[in-house]
Amino acid sequence: MIQAFVFIEAEPARVPELVEELAGMKLASSVIKEVHALTGRFDLVALVESPDIVSLGE
């Protein structure tokens, strides 16, 4: 299993909504395990878990 942090830019008004939407979302063979709001250049950070590096890129 491989984990990666993905930094996301979003419209500030949508940040709370996106935290809810993205948490637990399944993508191909990856899963978004956690989503957190940030301050600074990026608005959100997501912890994504995948079986391998190739699956992470999908």
C-alpha positions as CSV (number, residue, x, y, z in Angstrom):
1,M,0.0,0.0,0.0
2,I,1.2,3.5,-0.8
3,Q,0.0,6.8,0.6
4,A,0.3,10.3,-0.9
5,F,-0.7,13.8,0.1
6,V,-2.5,15.7,-2.7
7,F,-2.7,19.5,-2.4
8,I,-5.9,21.1,-3.8
9,E,-6.8,24.6,-4.8
10,A,-10.5,25.4,-4.5
11,E,-12.9,28.3,-4.4
12,P,-12.9,29.5,-0.7
13,A,-16.7,29.3,-0.5
14,R,-16.6,25.6,-1.5
15,V,-13.9,24.4,0.9
16,P,-16.3,23.1,3.7
17,E,-18.5,21.4,1.1
18,L,-15.5,19.8,-0.6
19,V,-14.1,18.4,2.7
20,E,-17.4,16.5,3.1
21,E,-17.6,15.4,-0.6
22,L,-14.0,14.1,-0.9
23,A,-13.7,12.3,2.4
24,G,-14.0,8.6,1.8
25,M,-14.3,9.0,-2.0
26,K,-13.1,6.0,-4.1
27,L,-11.2,6.7,-7.3
28,A,-10.4,3.7,-9.6
29,S,-8.3,1.6,-7.1
30,S,-7.5,4.5,-4.7
31,V,-9.3,5.8,-1.7
32,I,-9.3,9.3,-0.2
33,K,-8.7,8.5,3.5
34,E,-8.7,12.1,4.9
35,V,-9.3,15.7,3.8
36,H,-8.3,18.8,5.7
37,A,-8.7,22.5,5.0
38,L,-5.5,24.6,4.9
39,T,-4.5,28.2,4.8
40,G,-1.9,29.6,2.3
41,R,-1.4,28.7,-1.3
42,F,-3.5,25.5,-1.2
43,D,-7.0,25.2,0.3
44,L,-7.2,21.5,1.0
45,V,-4.9,18.5,1.5
46,A,-6.1,14.9,0.9
47,L,-4.5,11.7,2.1
48,V,-4.9,9.2,-0.7
49,E,-4.2,5.5,-0.3
50,S,-3.5,3.2,-3.3
51,P,-2.2,-0.3,-3.8
52,D,0.8,0.8,-5.8
53,I,2.3,3.9,-7.6
54,V,0.6,3.0,-10.9
55,S,-2.8,3.0,-9.3
56,L,-2.1,6.3,-7.6
57,G,-1.5,7.9,-11.0
58,E,-4.9,6.8,-12.2
